Amino acid sequence: YILKNMSGNLNGNSEVEIYDIFDKYNLISESNKIESHKVGFMYGVSRKINLMTSIGFTLKTMNLLSKKNQAFQVSSSGVEDVNFFGLYSIIDKSMNKTHLNIGISFPIGSISANDNFSSSTIIKLPYNMQIGSGTWNTRLGFTTFFQLENISFGLQPSYKIHIGKNSYNYSFGNILNVNYWAAVKISNWISVSLNLQNKFTDKIRGIDTELTSNIVPQSNTYNYGFYLFNSSIGTNIIPPFEKFKNIRIGIEYFLPLLQNYNGIQMGVD
């Protein structure tokens, strides 16, 4: 289960005043909540090759405010694009394990979600409120981590490429993620970790002609693409009871340290 909250409006890394947004748009977005439920399956073909697939269900809600000071909410939900990955082991030693990540996603998620925008008229929701991408996507990367007696640390860069354009003549920007982390074992059943993440996202390519770009900033492709530097603290717990020996509980809380956006976008909380 993943929960992401966003609020406020930034241009670059500076806050944008409400009246400046209303000069160009009919509505402003005050907050956005994204909830994802994911399930994954993995199959070991050999000692070197693992196959993995994951599927998720997402619910998105966005709170808006009109020039007449009318507040309302729009939402969308549905099954996400389906991911399929191959993991190929390069190094498998007691202290270091390294593998390649090669994946593809199938465009299952909806890109035609709509809702009421402050009236009885149902119109198409902006790009950020769509569940899927509408394009076939590939993901390339690798993971390497080192395991000492009480300390582990690792690095994982990955690059997601949106291939071509979807049926509405646009594609989301490619995404580069670089994660590096360290964890310390407190006891045989609990560890704590610190993670740092650099995330670069390109602008949307193309334009959906069914969207009116001046309704809300998220309907304008100019307001996409960003750089985020996140930090997180987490814990892994293996309950110290025999009947729960195969269960692992993981909790992680992310906090942005630096945010820089193209155009007007909501900041990550």
C-alpha positions, 0 to 999 in steps of 0.5 A: 500500500502506497499513499502519496499526498501533494499540496500547494503550487510551485513554479521551479522551487518557489510558491505561486500565489493563487491570483497569479494562477487565476490569471491564466487558469479557471481553476487551481488544484489545492491538493492531490491524494494518490493511493495505490494497492499493489500485488506482485508474483515472482518465479525463479527460473534458475539461480541467475534468472527470476521473472516477476510481475506486478499489478496495482489498483490506484485511486486518485482524488484532487481538490480544486478551487474556482475563481468564484471560491467554489471548492469541489473534488474530482476523482479517478480509479482503476487498474494500473498498467501491468508490469513484467520484469526479468532479474538477471544475477551478475554477482552472487556472493556472500557480501555482494549481490548485483543483478540487472532489471529489465522490464516492460509494462502493458498499457492496461490502465485507463487514459480516458477518465472523466468527472464533473468539473464544478458543474453537471458537465462531465469532462475529461480529467487532466493528464495527472488524473489518468490511471495508465499511460496508454503506451508500452513502456520499458524499464532498464536498470541494475541493483547492487547491494553489500551485506555485512554482519550488521550493516547493508547498503546499496544502489539502484538506478533505473530508467523508464522509457515511454515508447511512442505515443498513445491513442490520444497522441501524447506520451508521459515523460521518461523517468530516471530514478537513482536510489541509494540506501543503508540499513542497520540491524538492531536485532535479529528481527528488526532493522532501520534504513535511510534511503535517498532518491533522485528522480528526474521526469521529462515533460509530456510529449504531444498533446491531448486535443480533448483537454482544454489547457486553460481549465487547470494547470494540470491540463497544460503539458507545459506544467509537467517534468520535474526534479525531486530529491527525496529522503526516507526512513524505514524499518523492516520487521520479522516477527520473532515468533516461529509461526510468522518466520516467513513474514516481513513487515516493511514501513517507509516514510518519504520526505522531499528535501528539494523540489524543482518543477517545470511550470506550475505543479503541486508540491509533494508533501 
